[in-house]
Amino acid sequence: MFHNEALQVMDVLVAGAVEGLPLAAPPASPTIGNCYIIAGSPTGLWVGHAQQLAAFTSGGWRFVAPRDGMSFYVASNGKIAVYHGGAWEIGTLNGSQLAVDGLKVVGSRALAIVAPAGGTTIDSEARTAIGLVLATMRQHGLIEM
């Protein structure tokens, strides 16, 4: 690989963007500087480069094997693609908490909350509403089942 081609590949990696979801075959008319994630069963010029990044340069295709933690912006859908455990995860964010303006809004999953039962005065509308809130929190993984 010549110096200028190496700089082109480096430019693609530093820019941190891919054109879209993983492709099995190279696009018919790629643009110099565009980068793609190669699917698990590639064809054509991409055979033998499964899961790698393909950067189109003035010298043709250049391939980069991903490393755990590499992340790229996916231009076609605005999601983030992260290489983790030998595969690309697209649109999945992993972490221990979500903070907005420095304030923790979501953290680790809490223990299960038991739905209301019993009592001397029963408000069926309130119990229904509380049940729906709890079901939604379980569905979103905020509390255990």
BELNOR-V881639 format. One record per residue. N is the residue number from 1. RES is the residue in one letter. PSI is psi in degrees with one decimal (none if undefined). Layout:
# BELNOR-V881639
n:res:psi
N:RES:PSI
N:RES:PSI
This chain:
# BELNOR-V881639
n:res:psi
1:M:131.1
2:F:163.6
3:H:-49.5
4:N:-38.3
5:E:-39.2
6:A:-38.8
7:L:-37.1
8:Q:-43.4
9:V:-43.4
10:M:-39.2
11:D:-42.3
12:V:-44.4
13:L:-39.5
14:V:-34.7
15:A:-31.1
16:G:38.6
17:A:141.9
18:V:158.6
19:E:-36.8
20:G:-162.2
21:L:163.1
22:P:137.1
23:L:145.9
24:A:-30.2
25:A:148.8
26:P:147.9
27:P:152.4
28:A:-38.7
29:S:74.5
30:P:154.3
31:T:138.3
32:I:131.3
33:G:-15.2
34:N:150.0
35:C:143.8
36:Y:151.4
37:I:129.1
38:I:133.9
39:A:176.1
40:G:-22.7
41:S:74.9
42:P:158.9
43:T:173.8
44:G:-137.9
45:L:-11.0
46:W:0.1
47:V:136.1
48:G:3.7
49:H:33.1
50:A:137.5
51:Q:-0.9
52:Q:173.3
53:L:138.8
54:A:117.8
55:A:129.0
56:F:119.8
57:T:176.9
58:S:-18.7
59:G:9.2
60:G:-157.6
61:W:135.6
62:R:135.5
63:F:140.5
64:V:123.4
65:A:128.7
66:P:157.1
67:R:151.4
68:D:131.1
69:G:-13.1
70:M:136.0
71:S:146.0
72:F:145.0
73:Y:131.4
74:V:106.6
75:A:-34.0
76:S:-24.3
77:N:-0.7
78:G:12.1
79:K:174.9
80:I:134.7
81:A:126.3
82:V:132.7
83:Y:120.6
84:H:124.1
85:G:33.3
86:G:10.3
87:A:159.2
88:W:130.0
89:E:121.0
90:I:120.8
91:G:3.7
92:T:126.3
93:L:132.4
94:N:139.9
95:G:-180.0
96:S:-15.4
97:Q:162.8
98:L:126.0
99:A:140.9
100:V:123.3
101:D:39.6
102:G:-0.1
103:L:122.1
104:K:122.2
105:V:-24.8
106:V:132.6
107:G:-154.2
108:S:154.6
109:R:134.0
110:A:166.1
111:L:162.2
112:A:147.5
113:I:127.0
114:V:135.6
115:A:149.9
116:P:142.3
117:A:153.3
118:G:-161.9
119:G:164.4
120:T:-30.1
121:T:121.2
122:I:122.9
123:D:100.8
124:S:-33.7
125:E:-44.0
126:A:-42.4
127:R:-39.9
128:T:-45.8
129:A:-44.5
130:I:-40.0
131:G:-40.2
132:L:-39.2
133:V:-46.0
134:L:-42.4
135:A:-41.0
136:T:-40.4
137:M:-38.0
138:R:-43.6
139:Q:-38.2
140:H:2.2
141:G:15.5
142:L:-30.1
143:I:156.5
144:E:161.4
145:M:none
